[in-house]
Amino acid sequence: MPGITDADAWPVLRQHLAVLDLSGTDALTRLTKAAAGRELGTAADPAAVLDWRIDPTGRHSHGAGGPSPWLPAIPPALQSHAPTTST
């Protein structure tokens, strides 16, 4: 969709797609399906609409596991790169 990267919610959608991809989900397929669901031309912020269509629960497909309920767990692809803490 032309201009989608100028939408206010583009950074959120981009982050959500990146987390999906790192978690092993085909983010492009998810985005394509969301875009094909209904028209986007009348949306005030098409990126926000797409983000909601990708995961209408608002949890950004991450499930539980983060340090706080609203934060996702570290995707498996990045877990081996996570810093370790020593006590």
PDB file of N, CA, C and O in Angstrom, chain B, residues numbered from 101:
ATOM      1  N   MET B 101       0.847  -1.173   0.000  1.00  0.00           N
ATOM      2  CA  MET B 101       0.000   0.000   0.000  1.00  0.00           C
ATOM      3  C   MET B 101       0.896   1.240   0.000  1.00  0.00           C
ATOM      4  O   MET B 101       1.680   1.438   0.928  1.00  0.00           O
ATOM      5  N   PRO B 102       0.785   2.049  -1.005  1.00  0.00           N
ATOM      6  CA  PRO B 102       1.610   3.267  -1.056  1.00  0.00           C
ATOM      7  C   PRO B 102       1.377   4.156   0.167  1.00  0.00           C
ATOM      8  O   PRO B 102       0.235   4.379   0.570  1.00  0.00           O
ATOM      9  N   GLY B 103       2.437   4.649   0.739  1.00  0.00           N
ATOM     10  CA  GLY B 103       2.350   5.560   1.872  1.00  0.00           C
ATOM     11  C   GLY B 103       2.218   4.889   3.232  1.00  0.00           C
ATOM     12  O   GLY B 103       2.140   5.581   4.247  1.00  0.00           O
ATOM     13  N   ILE B 104       2.192   3.574   3.279  1.00  0.00           N
ATOM     14  CA  ILE B 104       2.006   2.885   4.568  1.00  0.00           C
ATOM     15  C   ILE B 104       3.125   3.224   5.551  1.00  0.00           C
ATOM     16  O   ILE B 104       2.894   3.285   6.759  1.00  0.00           O
ATOM     17  N   THR B 105       4.322   3.444   5.042  1.00  0.00           N
ATOM     18  CA  THR B 105       5.430   3.759   5.946  1.00  0.00           C
ATOM     19  C   THR B 105       5.343   5.169   6.512  1.00  0.00           C
ATOM     20  O   THR B 105       6.112   5.522   7.407  1.00  0.00           O
ATOM     21  N   ASP B 106       4.427   5.972   6.011  1.00  0.00           N
ATOM     22  CA  ASP B 106       4.197   7.314   6.556  1.00  0.00           C
ATOM     23  C   ASP B 106       3.089   7.324   7.610  1.00  0.00           C
ATOM     24  O   ASP B 106       2.874   8.337   8.277  1.00  0.00           O
ATOM     25  N   ALA B 107       2.389   6.199   7.761  1.00  0.00           N
ATOM     26  CA  ALA B 107       1.284   6.119   8.713  1.00  0.00           C
ATOM     27  C   ALA B 107       1.824   6.201  10.145  1.00  0.00           C
ATOM     28  O   ALA B 107       2.937   5.755  10.423  1.00  0.00           O
ATOM     29  N   ASP B 108       1.032   6.771  11.040  1.00  0.00           N
ATOM     30  CA  ASP B 108       1.448   6.926  12.440  1.00  0.00           C
ATOM     31  C   ASP B 108       1.796   5.594  13.100  1.00  0.00           C
ATOM     32  O   ASP B 108       2.736   5.523  13.892  1.00  0.00           O
ATOM     33  N   ALA B 109       1.053   4.545  12.783  1.00  0.00           N
ATOM     34  CA  ALA B 109       1.270   3.248  13.436  1.00  0.00           C
ATOM     35  C   ALA B 109       2.299   2.377  12.719  1.00  0.00           C
ATOM     36  O   ALA B 109       2.502   1.225  13.102  1.00  0.00           O
ATOM     37  N   TRP B 110       2.951   2.909  11.684  1.00  0.00           N
ATOM     38  CA  TRP B 110       3.940   2.100  10.964  1.00  0.00           C
ATOM     39  C   TRP B 110       5.032   1.535  11.883  1.00  0.00           C
ATOM     40  O   TRP B 110       5.351   0.352  11.761  1.00  0.00           O
ATOM     41  N   PRO B 111       5.620   2.322  12.797  1.00  0.00           N
ATOM     42  CA  PRO B 111       6.664   1.741  13.660  1.00  0.00           C
ATOM     43  C   PRO B 111       6.156   0.556  14.486  1.00  0.00           C
ATOM     44  O   PRO B 111       6.890  -0.408  14.702  1.00  0.00           O
ATOM     45  N   VAL B 112       4.912   0.626  14.944  1.00  0.00           N
ATOM     46  CA  VAL B 112       4.338  -0.469  15.728  1.00  0.00           C
ATOM     47  C   VAL B 112       4.135  -1.698  14.847  1.00  0.00           C
ATOM     48  O   VAL B 112       4.482  -2.811  15.241  1.00  0.00           O
ATOM     49  N   LEU B 113       3.579  -1.497  13.664  1.00  0.00           N
ATOM     50  CA  LEU B 113       3.367  -2.609  12.732  1.00  0.00           C
ATOM     51  C   LEU B 113       4.696  -3.240  12.347  1.00  0.00           C
ATOM     52  O   LEU B 113       4.820  -4.464  12.325  1.00  0.00           O
ATOM     53  N   ARG B 114       5.678  -2.421  12.048  1.00  0.00           N
ATOM     54  CA  ARG B 114       7.005  -2.926  11.662  1.00  0.00           C
ATOM     55  C   ARG B 114       7.613  -3.775  12.784  1.00  0.00           C
ATOM     56  O   ARG B 114       8.158  -4.849  12.529  1.00  0.00           O
ATOM     57  N   GLN B 115       7.517  -3.291  14.017  1.00  0.00           N
ATOM     58  CA  GLN B 115       8.041  -4.042  15.161  1.00  0.00           C
ATOM     59  C   GLN B 115       7.288  -5.348  15.336  1.00  0.00           C
ATOM     60  O   GLN B 115       7.899  -6.388  15.581  1.00  0.00           O
ATOM     61  N   HIS B 116       5.978  -5.305  15.213  1.00  0.00           N
ATOM     62  CA  HIS B 116       5.161  -6.501  15.361  1.00  0.00           C
ATOM     63  C   HIS B 116       5.533  -7.538  14.304  1.00  0.00           C
ATOM     64  O   HIS B 116       5.648  -8.723  14.615  1.00  0.00           O
ATOM     65  N   LEU B 117       5.719  -7.107  13.068  1.00  0.00           N
ATOM     66  CA  LEU B 117       6.107  -8.026  11.995  1.00  0.00           C
ATOM     67  C   LEU B 117       7.496  -8.619  12.256  1.00  0.00           C
ATOM     68  O   LEU B 117       7.729  -9.796  11.984  1.00  0.00           O
ATOM     69  N   ALA B 118       8.405  -7.815  12.777  1.00  0.00           N
ATOM     70  CA  ALA B 118       9.751  -8.304  13.076  1.00  0.00           C
ATOM     71  C   ALA B 118       9.720  -9.365  14.167  1.00  0.00           C
ATOM     72  O   ALA B 118      10.396 -10.388  14.055  1.00  0.00           O
ATOM     73  N   VAL B 119       8.944  -9.132  15.219  1.00  0.00           N
ATOM     74  CA  VAL B 119       8.835 -10.111  16.296  1.00  0.00           C
ATOM     75  C   VAL B 119       8.202 -11.402  15.782  1.00  0.00           C
ATOM     76  O   VAL B 119       8.643 -12.494  16.138  1.00  0.00           O
ATOM     77  N   LEU B 120       7.174 -11.282  14.949  1.00  0.00           N
ATOM     78  CA  LEU B 120       6.563 -12.479  14.362  1.00  0.00           C
ATOM     79  C   LEU B 120       7.589 -13.263  13.559  1.00  0.00           C
ATOM     80  O   LEU B 120       7.686 -14.484  13.681  1.00  0.00           O
ATOM     81  N   ASP B 121       8.345 -12.560  12.744  1.00  0.00           N
ATOM     82  CA  ASP B 121       9.336 -13.213  11.900  1.00  0.00           C
ATOM     83  C   ASP B 121      10.409 -13.904  12.745  1.00  0.00           C
ATOM     84  O   ASP B 121      10.793 -15.038  12.459  1.00  0.00           O
ATOM     85  N   LEU B 122      10.883 -13.228  13.767  1.00  0.00           N
ATOM     86  CA  LEU B 122      11.903 -13.812  14.642  1.00  0.00           C
ATOM     87  C   LEU B 122      11.368 -14.997  15.436  1.00  0.00           C
ATOM     88  O   LEU B 122      12.134 -15.852  15.880  1.00  0.00           O
ATOM     89  N   SER B 123      10.055 -15.044  15.611  1.00  0.00           N
ATOM     90  CA  SER B 123       9.434 -16.137  16.346  1.00  0.00           C
ATOM     91  C   SER B 123       9.110 -17.327  15.445  1.00  0.00           C
ATOM     92  O   SER B 123       8.554 -18.326  15.901  1.00  0.00           O
ATOM     93  N   GLY B 124       9.459 -17.213  14.171  1.00  0.00           N
ATOM     94  CA  GLY B 124       9.241 -18.328  13.258  1.00  0.00           C
ATOM     95  C   GLY B 124       7.958 -18.262  12.456  1.00  0.00           C
ATOM     96  O   GLY B 124       7.655 -19.190  11.706  1.00  0.00           O
ATOM     97  N   THR B 125       7.199 -17.195  12.592  1.00  0.00           N
ATOM     98  CA  THR B 125       5.975 -17.010  11.826  1.00  0.00           C
ATOM     99  C   THR B 125       6.315 -16.300  10.528  1.00  0.00           C
ATOM    100  O   THR B 125       7.150 -15.395  10.517  1.00  0.00           O
ATOM    101  N   ASP B 126       5.688 -16.695   9.448  1.00  0.00           N
ATOM    102  CA  ASP B 126       5.906 -16.031   8.170  1.00  0.00           C
ATOM    103  C   ASP B 126       5.159 -14.695   8.192  1.00  0.00           C
ATOM    104  O   ASP B 126       3.964 -14.635   7.903  1.00  0.00           O
ATOM    105  N   ALA B 127       5.874 -13.637   8.536  1.00  0.00           N
ATOM    106  CA  ALA B 127       5.267 -12.316   8.704  1.00  0.00           C
ATOM    107  C   ALA B 127       4.685 -11.790   7.394  1.00  0.00           C
ATOM    108  O   ALA B 127       3.648 -11.128   7.409  1.00  0.00           O
ATOM    109  N   LEU B 128       5.326 -12.069   6.272  1.00  0.00           N
ATOM    110  CA  LEU B 128       4.817 -11.588   4.988  1.00  0.00           C
ATOM    111  C   LEU B 128       3.475 -12.230   4.664  1.00  0.00           C
ATOM    112  O   LEU B 128       2.567 -11.557   4.177  1.00  0.00           O
ATOM    113  N   THR B 129       3.346 -13.521   4.930  1.00  0.00           N
ATOM    114  CA  THR B 129       2.068 -14.200   4.699  1.00  0.00           C
ATOM    115  C   THR B 129       1.000 -13.613   5.600  1.00  0.00           C
ATOM    116  O   THR B 129      -0.120 -13.362   5.155  1.00  0.00           O
ATOM    117  N   ARG B 130       1.335 -13.390   6.864  1.00  0.00           N
ATOM    118  CA  ARG B 130       0.393 -12.806   7.819  1.00  0.00           C
ATOM    119  C   ARG B 130      -0.055 -11.428   7.353  1.00  0.00           C
ATOM    120  O   ARG B 130      -1.242 -11.107   7.402  1.00  0.00           O
ATOM    121  N   LEU B 131       0.903 -10.605   6.897  1.00  0.00           N
ATOM    122  CA  LEU B 131       0.593  -9.252   6.437  1.00  0.00           C
ATOM    123  C   LEU B 131      -0.255  -9.288   5.168  1.00  0.00           C
ATOM    124  O   LEU B 131      -1.210  -8.522   5.037  1.00  0.00           O
ATOM    125  N   THR B 132       0.086 -10.164   4.246  1.00  0.00           N
ATOM    126  CA  THR B 132      -0.673 -10.280   2.996  1.00  0.00           C
ATOM    127  C   THR B 132      -2.119 -10.681   3.281  1.00  0.00           C
ATOM    128  O   THR B 132      -3.050 -10.126   2.697  1.00  0.00           O
ATOM    129  N   LYS B 133      -2.297 -11.631   4.167  1.00  0.00           N
ATOM    130  CA  LYS B 133      -3.648 -12.072   4.530  1.00  0.00           C
ATOM    131  C   LYS B 133      -4.427 -10.935   5.194  1.00  0.00           C
ATOM    132  O   LYS B 133      -5.609 -10.744   4.910  1.00  0.00           O
ATOM    133  N   ALA B 134      -3.772 -10.189   6.068  1.00  0.00           N
ATOM    134  CA  ALA B 134      -4.428  -9.066   6.745  1.00  0.00           C
ATOM    135  C   ALA B 134      -4.831  -7.984   5.756  1.00  0.00           C
ATOM    136  O   ALA B 134      -5.904  -7.393   5.875  1.00  0.00           O
ATOM    137  N   ALA B 135      -3.971  -7.726   4.781  1.00  0.00           N
ATOM    138  CA  ALA B 135      -4.265  -6.687   3.784  1.00  0.00           C
ATOM    139  C   ALA B 135      -5.387  -7.106   2.848  1.00  0.00           C
ATOM    140  O   ALA B 135      -6.145  -6.265   2.363  1.00  0.00           O
ATOM    141  N   ALA B 136      -5.494  -8.403   2.595  1.00  0.00           N
ATOM    142  CA  ALA B 136      -6.518  -8.892   1.674  1.00  0.00           C
ATOM    143  C   ALA B 136      -7.885  -9.028   2.339  1.00  0.00           C
ATOM    144  O   ALA B 136      -8.892  -9.196   1.652  1.00  0.00           O
ATOM    145  N   GLY B 137      -7.927  -8.958   3.654  1.00  0.00           N
ATOM    146  CA  GLY B 137      -9.172  -9.177   4.393  1.00  0.00           C
ATOM    147  C   GLY B 137     -10.289  -8.237   4.001  1.00  0.00           C
ATOM    148  O   GLY B 137     -11.398  -8.688   3.716  1.00  0.00           O
ATOM    149  N   ARG B 138     -10.031  -6.971   3.980  1.00  0.00           N
ATOM    150  CA  ARG B 138     -11.000  -5.937   3.600  1.00  0.00           C
ATOM    151  C   ARG B 138     -10.220  -4.750   3.081  1.00  0.00           C
ATOM    152  O   ARG B 138      -8.993  -4.709   3.171  1.00  0.00           O
ATOM    153  N   GLU B 139     -10.927  -3.804   2.547  1.00  0.00           N
ATOM    154  CA  GLU B 139     -10.255  -2.627   1.984  1.00  0.00           C
ATOM    155  C   GLU B 139      -9.603  -1.800   3.089  1.00  0.00           C
ATOM    156  O   GLU B 139     -10.002  -1.858   4.252  1.00  0.00           O
ATOM    157  N   LEU B 140      -8.597  -1.036   2.697  1.00  0.00           N
ATOM    158  CA  LEU B 140      -7.875  -0.180   3.643  1.00  0.00           C
ATOM    159  C   LEU B 140      -7.949   1.294   3.257  1.00  0.00           C
ATOM    160  O   LEU B 140      -7.495   2.159   4.007  1.00  0.00           O
ATOM    161  N   GLY B 141      -8.517   1.579   2.096  1.00  0.00           N
ATOM    162  CA  GLY B 141      -8.516   2.934   1.566  1.00  0.00           C
ATOM    163  C   GLY B 141      -9.209   3.972   2.427  1.00  0.00           C
ATOM    164  O   GLY B 141      -8.870   5.154   2.357  1.00  0.00           O
ATOM    165  N   THR B 142     -10.166   3.561   3.231  1.00  0.00           N
ATOM    166  CA  THR B 142     -10.893   4.528   4.058  1.00  0.00           C
ATOM    167  C   THR B 142     -10.343   4.623   5.482  1.00  0.00           C
ATOM    168  O   THR B 142     -10.838   5.412   6.287  1.00  0.00           O
ATOM    169  N   ALA B 143      -9.330   3.828   5.792  1.00  0.00           N
ATOM    170  CA  ALA B 143      -8.770   3.829   7.148  1.00  0.00           C
ATOM    171  C   ALA B 143      -7.967   5.103   7.389  1.00  0.00           C
ATOM    172  O   ALA B 143      -7.190   5.528   6.535  1.00  0.00           O
ATOM    173  N   ALA B 144      -8.161   5.705   8.553  1.00  0.00           N
ATOM    174  CA  ALA B 144      -7.377   6.892   8.914  1.00  0.00           C
ATOM    175  C   ALA B 144      -5.910   6.522   9.079  1.00  0.00           C
ATOM    176  O   ALA B 144      -5.030   7.312   8.737  1.00  0.00           O
ATOM    177  N   ASP B 145      -5.636   5.327   9.602  1.00  0.00           N
ATOM    178  CA  ASP B 145      -4.270   4.844   9.771  1.00  0.00           C
ATOM    179  C   ASP B 145      -4.238   3.374   9.346  1.00  0.00           C
ATOM    180  O   ASP B 145      -4.483   2.482  10.158  1.00  0.00           O
ATOM    181  N   PRO B 146      -3.936   3.129   8.078  1.00  0.00           N
ATOM    182  CA  PRO B 146      -3.963   1.749   7.592  1.00  0.00           C
ATOM    183  C   PRO B 146      -2.973   0.830   8.308  1.00  0.00           C
ATOM    184  O   PRO B 146      -3.225  -0.370   8.416  1.00  0.00           O
ATOM    185  N   ALA B 147      -1.865   1.358   8.795  1.00  0.00           N
ATOM    186  CA  ALA B 147      -0.913   0.522   9.528  1.00  0.00           C
ATOM    187  C   ALA B 147      -1.532   0.023  10.835  1.00  0.00           C
ATOM    188  O   ALA B 147      -1.303  -1.120  11.231  1.00  0.00           O
ATOM    189  N   ALA B 148      -2.311   0.865  11.501  1.00  0.00           N
ATOM    190  CA  ALA B 148      -2.993   0.459  12.733  1.00  0.00           C
ATOM    191  C   ALA B 148      -4.025  -0.622  12.439  1.00  0.00           C
ATOM    192  O   ALA B 148      -4.172  -1.573  13.207  1.00  0.00           O
ATOM    193  N   VAL B 149      -4.732  -0.476  11.338  1.00  0.00           N
ATOM    194  CA  VAL B 149      -5.734  -1.478  10.953  1.00  0.00           C
ATOM    195  C   VAL B 149      -5.050  -2.813  10.659  1.00  0.00           C
ATOM    196  O   VAL B 149      -5.510  -3.864  11.107  1.00  0.00           O
ATOM    197  N   LEU B 150      -3.960  -2.767   9.909  1.00  0.00           N
ATOM    198  CA  LEU B 150      -3.238  -4.004   9.600  1.00  0.00           C
ATOM    199  C   LEU B 150      -2.686  -4.652  10.862  1.00  0.00           C
ATOM    200  O   LEU B 150      -2.733  -5.874  11.004  1.00  0.00           O
ATOM    201  N   ASP B 151      -2.165  -3.845  11.777  1.00  0.00           N
ATOM    202  CA  ASP B 151      -1.632  -4.374  13.021  1.00  0.00           C
ATOM    203  C   ASP B 151      -2.733  -5.079  13.805  1.00  0.00           C
ATOM    204  O   ASP B 151      -2.508  -6.155  14.359  1.00  0.00           O
ATOM    205  N   TRP B 152      -3.904  -4.488  13.853  1.00  0.00           N
ATOM    206  CA  TRP B 152      -5.028  -5.106  14.556  1.00  0.00           C
ATOM    207  C   TRP B 152      -5.465  -6.380  13.854  1.00  0.00           C
ATOM    208  O   TRP B 152      -5.759  -7.377  14.514  1.00  0.00           O
ATOM    209  N   ARG B 153      -5.512  -6.365  12.528  1.00  0.00           N
ATOM    210  CA  ARG B 153      -5.918  -7.560  11.786  1.00  0.00           C
ATOM    211  C   ARG B 153      -4.937  -8.711  11.987  1.00  0.00           C
ATOM    212  O   ARG B 153      -5.342  -9.873  12.021  1.00  0.00           O
ATOM    213  N   ILE B 154      -3.669  -8.399  12.117  1.00  0.00           N
ATOM    214  CA  ILE B 154      -2.669  -9.445  12.328  1.00  0.00           C
ATOM    215  C   ILE B 154      -2.903 -10.132  13.666  1.00  0.00           C
ATOM    216  O   ILE B 154      -2.744 -11.347  13.776  1.00  0.00           O
ATOM    217  N   ASP B 155      -3.278  -9.368  14.675  1.00  0.00           N
ATOM    218  CA  ASP B 155      -3.567  -9.944  15.984  1.00  0.00           C
ATOM    219  C   ASP B 155      -4.575  -9.072  16.720  1.00  0.00           C
ATOM    220  O   ASP B 155      -4.194  -8.139  17.426  1.00  0.00           O
ATOM    221  N   PRO B 156      -5.872  -9.376  16.555  1.00  0.00           N
ATOM    222  CA  PRO B 156      -6.908  -8.542  17.184  1.00  0.00           C
ATOM    223  C   PRO B 156      -6.938  -8.626  18.705  1.00  0.00           C
ATOM    224  O   PRO B 156      -7.680  -7.874  19.336  1.00  0.00           O
ATOM    225  N   THR B 157      -6.155  -9.517  19.319  1.00  0.00           N
ATOM    226  CA  THR B 157      -6.129  -9.583  20.782  1.00  0.00           C
ATOM    227  C   THR B 157      -5.367  -8.408  21.382  1.00  0.00           C
ATOM    228  O   THR B 157      -5.543  -8.083  22.556  1.00  0.00           O
ATOM    229  N   GLY B 158      -4.513  -7.764  20.567  1.00  0.00           N
ATOM    230  CA  GLY B 158      -3.696  -6.666  21.061  1.00  0.00           C
ATOM    231  C   GLY B 158      -2.432  -7.132  21.761  1.00  0.00           C
ATOM    232  O   GLY B 158      -1.659  -6.308  22.251  1.00  0.00           O
ATOM    233  N   ARG B 159      -2.209  -8.430  21.818  1.00  0.00           N
ATOM    234  CA  ARG B 159      -1.025  -8.967  22.494  1.00  0.00           C
ATOM    235  C   ARG B 159       0.135  -9.143  21.525  1.00  0.00           C
ATOM    236  O   ARG B 159       1.190  -9.645  21.911  1.00  0.00           O
ATOM    237  N   HIS B 160      -0.044  -8.741  20.287  1.00  0.00           N
ATOM    238  CA  HIS B 160       0.996  -8.808  19.267  1.00  0.00           C
ATOM    239  C   HIS B 160       1.594 -10.199  19.105  1.00  0.00           C
ATOM    240  O   HIS B 160       2.796 -10.365  18.896  1.00  0.00           O
ATOM    241  N   SER B 161       0.722 -11.187  19.208  1.00  0.00           N
ATOM    242  CA  SER B 161       1.080 -12.582  18.925  1.00  0.00           C
ATOM    243  C   SER B 161       2.254 -13.089  19.747  1.00  0.00           C
ATOM    244  O   SER B 161       2.881 -14.077  19.364  1.00  0.00           O
ATOM    245  N   HIS B 162       2.570 -12.449  20.859  1.00  0.00           N
ATOM    246  CA  HIS B 162       3.763 -12.877  21.575  1.00  0.00           C
ATOM    247  C   HIS B 162       3.471 -13.788  22.757  1.00  0.00           C
ATOM    248  O   HIS B 162       4.383 -14.435  23.273  1.00  0.00           O
ATOM    249  N   GLY B 163       2.233 -13.853  23.191  1.00  0.00           N
ATOM    250  CA  GLY B 163       1.933 -14.709  24.333  1.00  0.00           C
ATOM    251  C   GLY B 163       2.619 -14.219  25.589  1.00  0.00           C
ATOM    252  O   GLY B 163       3.111 -13.092  25.642  1.00  0.00           O
ATOM    253  N   ALA B 164       2.648 -15.049  26.576  1.00  0.00           N
ATOM    254  CA  ALA B 164       3.250 -14.683  27.853  1.00  0.00           C
ATOM    255  C   ALA B 164       4.748 -14.990  27.814  1.00  0.00           C
ATOM    256  O   ALA B 164       5.233 -15.664  26.906  1.00  0.00           O
ATOM    257  N   GLY B 165       5.443 -14.501  28.781  1.00  0.00           N
ATOM    258  CA  GLY B 165       6.843 -14.869  28.894  1.00  0.00           C
ATOM    259  C   GLY B 165       7.797 -13.714  29.030  1.00  0.00           C
ATOM    260  O   GLY B 165       8.974 -13.913  29.329  1.00  0.00           O
ATOM    261  N   GLY B 166       7.315 -12.512  28.818  1.00  0.00           N
ATOM    262  CA  GLY B 166       8.192 -11.364  28.965  1.00  0.00           C
ATOM    263  C   GLY B 166       8.328 -10.976  30.424  1.00  0.00           C
ATOM    264  O   GLY B 166       7.649 -11.536  31.286  1.00  0.00           O
ATOM    265  N   PRO B 167       9.197 -10.027  30.703  1.00  0.00           N
ATOM    266  CA  PRO B 167       9.401  -9.606  32.085  1.00  0.00           C
ATOM    267  C   PRO B 167       8.173  -8.921  32.684  1.00  0.00           C
ATOM    268  O   PRO B 167       8.023  -8.879  33.905  1.00  0.00           O
ATOM    269  N   SER B 168       7.306  -8.392  31.845  1.00  0.00           N
ATOM    270  CA  SER B 168       6.045  -7.788  32.265  1.00  0.00           C
ATOM    271  C   SER B 168       4.967  -8.292  31.316  1.00  0.00           C
ATOM    272  O   SER B 168       5.281  -8.675  30.190  1.00  0.00           O
ATOM    273  N   PRO B 169       3.699  -8.303  31.740  1.00  0.00           N
ATOM    274  CA  PRO B 169       2.645  -8.864  30.901  1.00  0.00           C
ATOM    275  C   PRO B 169       2.527  -8.221  29.516  1.00  0.00           C
ATOM    276  O   PRO B 169       2.089  -8.876  28.571  1.00  0.00           O
ATOM    277  N   TRP B 170       2.902  -6.982  29.388  1.00  0.00           N
ATOM    278  CA  TRP B 170       2.761  -6.299  28.104  1.00  0.00           C
ATOM    279  C   TRP B 170       4.006  -6.421  27.221  1.00  0.00           C
ATOM    280  O   TRP B 170       4.015  -5.923  26.095  1.00  0.00           O
ATOM    281  N   LEU B 171       5.037  -7.068  27.713  1.00  0.00           N
ATOM    282  CA  LEU B 171       6.258  -7.244  26.934  1.00  0.00           C
ATOM    283  C   LEU B 171       6.379  -8.683  26.454  1.00  0.00           C
ATOM    284  O   LEU B 171       6.095  -9.617  27.204  1.00  0.00           O
ATOM    285  N   PRO B 172       6.801  -8.863  25.207  1.00  0.00           N
ATOM    286  CA  PRO B 172       6.951 -10.231  24.706  1.00  0.00           C
ATOM    287  C   PRO B 172       8.199 -10.898  25.276  1.00  0.00           C
ATOM    288  O   PRO B 172       9.128 -10.246  25.752  1.00  0.00           O
ATOM    289  N   ALA B 173       8.176 -12.217  25.204  1.00  0.00           N
ATOM    290  CA  ALA B 173       9.380 -12.966  25.555  1.00  0.00           C
ATOM    291  C   ALA B 173      10.408 -12.729  24.456  1.00  0.00           C
ATOM    292  O   ALA B 173      10.056 -12.293  23.360  1.00  0.00           O
ATOM    293  N   ILE B 174      11.648 -13.008  24.735  1.00  0.00           N
ATOM    294  CA  ILE B 174      12.690 -12.878  23.717  1.00  0.00           C
ATOM    295  C   ILE B 174      12.465 -13.974  22.685  1.00  0.00           C
ATOM    296  O   ILE B 174      12.389 -15.148  23.048  1.00  0.00           O
ATOM    297  N   PRO B 175      12.356 -13.620  21.403  1.00  0.00           N
ATOM    298  CA  PRO B 175      12.151 -14.643  20.377  1.00  0.00           C
ATOM    299  C   PRO B 175      13.279 -15.670  20.403  1.00  0.00           C
ATOM    300  O   PRO B 175      14.430 -15.324  20.669  1.00  0.00           O
ATOM    301  N   PRO B 176      12.951 -16.935  20.127  1.00  0.00           N
ATOM    302  CA  PRO B 176      13.969 -17.992  20.159  1.00  0.00           C
ATOM    303  C   PRO B 176      15.209 -17.665  19.321  1.00  0.00           C
ATOM    304  O   PRO B 176      16.324 -18.020  19.703  1.00  0.00           O
ATOM    305  N   ALA B 177      15.025 -17.002  18.202  1.00  0.00           N
ATOM    306  CA  ALA B 177      16.158 -16.681  17.333  1.00  0.00           C
ATOM    307  C   ALA B 177      17.154 -15.742  18.015  1.00  0.00           C
ATOM    308  O   ALA B 177      18.320 -15.682  17.626  1.00  0.00           O
ATOM    309  N   LEU B 178      16.696 -15.012  19.028  1.00  0.00           N
ATOM    310  CA  LEU B 178      17.572 -14.075  19.720  1.00  0.00           C
ATOM    311  C   LEU B 178      18.012 -14.556  21.100  1.00  0.00           C
ATOM    312  O   LEU B 178      18.900 -13.955  21.704  1.00  0.00           O
ATOM    313  N   GLN B 179      17.410 -15.624  21.606  1.00  0.00           N
ATOM    314  CA  GLN B 179      17.712 -16.061  22.961  1.00  0.00           C
ATOM    315  C   GLN B 179      19.181 -16.427  23.150  1.00  0.00           C
ATOM    316  O   GLN B 179      19.742 -16.208  24.224  1.00  0.00           O
ATOM    317  N   SER B 180      19.793 -16.972  22.133  1.00  0.00           N
ATOM    318  CA  SER B 180      21.207 -17.334  22.290  1.00  0.00           C
ATOM    319  C   SER B 180      22.110 -16.099  22.308  1.00  0.00           C
ATOM    320  O   SER B 180      23.287 -16.196  22.654  1.00  0.00           O
ATOM    321  N   HIS B 181      21.564 -14.948  21.938  1.00  0.00           N
ATOM    322  CA  HIS B 181      22.323 -13.708  21.932  1.00  0.00           C
ATOM    323  C   HIS B 181      22.002 -12.824  23.142  1.00  0.00           C
ATOM    324  O   HIS B 181      22.574 -11.746  23.302  1.00  0.00           O
ATOM    325  N   ALA B 182      21.085 -13.290  23.986  1.00  0.00           N
ATOM    326  CA  ALA B 182      20.681 -12.506  25.138  1.00  0.00           C
ATOM    327  C   ALA B 182      21.816 -12.458  26.158  1.00  0.00           C
ATOM    328  O   ALA B 182      22.488 -13.466  26.373  1.00  0.00           O
ATOM    329  N   PRO B 183      22.039 -11.322  26.779  1.00  0.00           N
ATOM    330  CA  PRO B 183      23.113 -11.246  27.782  1.00  0.00           C
ATOM    331  C   PRO B 183      22.750 -12.096  28.994  1.00  0.00           C
ATOM    332  O   PRO B 183      21.578 -12.242  29.340  1.00  0.00           O
ATOM    333  N   THR B 184      23.731 -12.628  29.602  1.00  0.00           N
ATOM    334  CA  THR B 184      23.514 -13.396  30.825  1.00  0.00           C
ATOM    335  C   THR B 184      23.866 -12.513  32.004  1.00  0.00           C
ATOM    336  O   THR B 184      24.701 -11.615  31.902  1.00  0.00           O
ATOM    337  N   THR B 185      23.226 -12.778  33.105  1.00  0.00           N
ATOM    338  CA  THR B 185      23.516 -12.009  34.314  1.00  0.00           C
ATOM    339  C   THR B 185      24.233 -12.927  35.284  1.00  0.00           C
ATOM    340  O   THR B 185      23.904 -14.107  35.408  1.00  0.00           O
ATOM    341  N   SER B 186      25.188 -12.383  35.948  1.00  0.00           N
ATOM    342  CA  SER B 186      25.893 -13.178  36.962  1.00  0.00           C
ATOM    343  C   SER B 186      25.579 -12.617  38.328  1.00  0.00           C
ATOM    344  O   SER B 186      25.383 -11.413  38.489  1.00  0.00           O
ATOM    345  N   THR B 187      25.534 -13.485  39.296  1.00  0.00           N
ATOM    346  CA  THR B 187      25.233 -13.040  40.661  1.00  0.00           C
ATOM    347  C   THR B 187      26.392 -13.298  41.571  1.00  0.00           C
ATOM    348  O   THR B 187      26.324 -12.990  42.761  1.00  0.00           O
TER     349      THR B 187
END
